[in-house]
Amino acid sequence: MTQATDNYPRALLLSAYDAQSHRYWRRQLCQGLPDWQWTELSLPPRYFSWRQRGNSLSWAFKQRDILTQDYEFLLATSMVDLSALRGFVPELARLPTVLYFHENQFAYPQSTRQHSPVEPQLTSIYSALCADSILFNSQFNLDSFMAGARALLKAMPDHVPKGLMEQLSERARVLPVPISPYVSKVPNSAQVRRHEKALRILWNHRWEYDKGPERLLAAIERLDRQLKSLPEQERPDIRWLILGQSFRNVPEEFAQIQRILTASDSPMALEAWGYEPCVHSYQSHMHSADVVLSTAEHDFQGLAILEAQAEGCYPLLPKRLVYPEWFDESLCYPSSTIAHEAEGLAAEICKLAAHKIQQGKLPEVVSRVDFDWSALGPDYQRTFHSLRKKPV
């Protein structure tokens, strides 16, 4: 919580499933709006089904003294079971409330789910209807939520109130998560590596199925065969940096990827592997990379991509999800079957490798949206101030 000052608005921030991107967002807000007195409650990002349905129970009966303090404003992530929490703690029902959607429960790849999607989907609709304002980190997120909510309400057999979708639409708009520029000095060695003829490809995502490891493996296998078919002197120098947070169950594709890239006859090299906890080391890897690659089947904003692109990496992205919203479609490889996508991706990587050899660098790319806090912060400020409860 920030230092208490009587003249500053008091705000309660709830993050019910405090994943890395959620934590990144709330830290940005608290740092960017230091005049607000932020009280933050968060729960660890594990046991999804239990957490999503049980967060109201946990907080209402363990943190009631914090929840019932004199706030002017409530900001909650969409994982918060807001309708139940307001029932347990009626004081919260009197607060102007913003619900922030980092993701929605309608646009997940169904194969990755270990639970029925209906209950979390319906709970997210309840929470959205409790909020005064609903913010989404992308238009893709907003549109997929609205389409999913409309379909789910239509599937309900009877007693569905009229006008629910109109209420949701009136309250909803897009306000992305700002990205934080790195302020530490970039090691000279990283800048030197970027100017070598080698093409370095950064894949920097969670090591989970929704980030497309099967598609990454297929592309690397295809590229491996393609390069081996060339005479050695004609093979481009391609090096991989495969980074990201891993959990208890690591998809088996990663072991196969490592095996291919570290084989004695591999025409490619593996320069970095696994989770990099040191921010300076991660920054060095990012500044040495030429390309940042996504193979994701689930991404509502793509912070890892946006951050790397802002630091100079060329984005290589599938033509699906949120990516065409942020970048010109010419930067997006066709989204298709795994085999066809691997073929197209391998061809695109070879093309980029040839471009770097000829030009010494890749083309500069500018996103369609300015994600810096200086651009987005005033909008957050206006939104929160317009809703805050006026002192009696």
C-alpha angles and dihedrals in degrees: 000000000000122000111289116249121170095223095053122087116256114228134182116214119194123191109179098182103028101198120170095269092047091051090048090053098049092047089052091052096047092047093043094048102040093156090069119086100231121198108189129197120181138171125209119263101248138100091034099194094046094043095048093052099030104048093091091052093048095049100038094056101031104036103030093126090058095042094053098053120117105277130165097202142023124210117184136172118240090253089071112102089226099173093054093042092053089050092053093042109032092183088073092058089067094057124094103247137204119192115203120205114206086168137348132232095236101064103053120118101259093218090067095056121105092184141046110277097211099081097048089044093052092044090054089054090051091050093048091052089053093055128087092212131021118203125193127193093225142010088245089059093047095046095047091048092050093046092048094046091049092051093047094049089047089053093055106106099225149336095053110158116235123244098029094126091048089054091051094046093050092055099041131093141143124264113157127216108263116237121229117230116227110248101187120097117269113238111250090231090063092053091047091052091053089057094052119102091248116103111228117199120199120203105183112172142114111287094242135116096256090064091064107249089161089058092045091052092049091051093049091048090050092047091047091055092043094052093045089057090061126080109262094247090056097051115109116231104250121178129184133216107190108183137160147108117294130197139199095290108048114188110252091234091078093063089051092049091051091048092053096046095046097043115122092241096045114133088206134057135227109220102170132019136181136359117343108203095180110086093205092053091047089049090051091052091048092051092049093052123092098192134035111204133200126191093168127151090191125041126134098181109351103224094178090055095044093048093050093045090052088054092054107273120138108239117232106188141167116252093247143074115025099331101093086053093062102032139035111271090238086075092055121086116220115279108226142120116335092254096048092043091052090051093051093044093050090051091049093050091051089049091052091047090053091047092054092049091051100038102026092234143033124260117276115250128204122199119232090236131053104230097183118121089239088064100038101030097077090054091053089048094051093046095051095042093049091057104038117117111255114236114257 
